[in-house]
Amino acid sequence: MDCFKKELEDDKIFLWSSGLDAFQAEKVMETLQKLAQDGHTVICSIHQPRGSVYAKFDDIVLLTEGTLVYAGPAGKEPLTYFGNFGLGL
């Protein structure tokens, strides 16, 4: 991986990565999903995930220019939410 950093602090794991190709991003997300399923809290920032990566999220927070525009379940719920404002696909 081009840029990869991990720090341990009081039983918390902080992971930074960038420059991942699609395969590497998928593998990192699979690992984070397993950690979440084991009861760990996982907070992740990702830019333009492919569909298979997005499908691994339970909940999302969407920001635009630093302003919160959506917080809630992932999946198709954001489409319904934005559709209520006439912003459907």
N, C-alpha and C positions, 0 to 999 in steps of 0.2 A: 504494500500500500504506500502511496506517495507520502502521505502525512498521517501519522497515527500516533496518538499519545494516550496513555492511560495513567491515572493517578488513583491511589487509594487513600481514603481519608475517613476514619471512623466508620468502617464497614460500608462506605459508599464508594462506588466506582464512577469515575468521571472519564469519559471516552471522547476524544476529539478525532475526527477523521475528515479528510478532504481528498479530492482527486480520485475517488473510487470509480471504477467502471461499474456497469450494471450488475455483473456477476458478484463482484466484491460487495457492493451495496446490499444485494439480496442476502448474502451470507451474514453480514453484520446485522441486518434486520432480523434474520432468523434467530440469531443468538440473543438479541435484545428481547424478542418475543418470548423465548424460552425463559429468560430471567423474569419477565413480567408474569408469566404463567406460574412461576415458582414463588410469587408473592413479592417480588422486588418492584419498587417504583422505578419506572423508566421514563425519562423525559428526553425527547429527541427533537432536534431541529433538522428539517430536511427540505430541500428546494426541488420542486418539480419531480416528485417520486413517480416511478412507473407504476402501473396498476397493481402488479403483484406485490410491490413494496407497500403501497397505500393500503392494500387489503389486510395487512398485518396490524394496522392501528385499530384500537378500540375507541379512543376518543381523540379529538383534535382541537387545536386552537389555531384560528386563522387570523393573521394580522395583515394590514396594509398600511404602509408608511408608519408603522409602530402603533396603529390603532386597532383594537380588537374588533373584528367583524363577525366572528363566529366562534363559539366554544360549545362542544357537545359531541355526540356520537359521530364516529366516522361513517363510512359506508355511503348510502344514498341520502341520508338525512340532511347533509348540507345542501344538496340540490333542491330538496323540498323547501328548506329554509329560505334560500335565495330566490326560489320560484315565487314565494309569497310576496316578494318585492319586485316582481316582474323581471327578474334577472336569470331566468331559466336558460338552459342550453337549447 
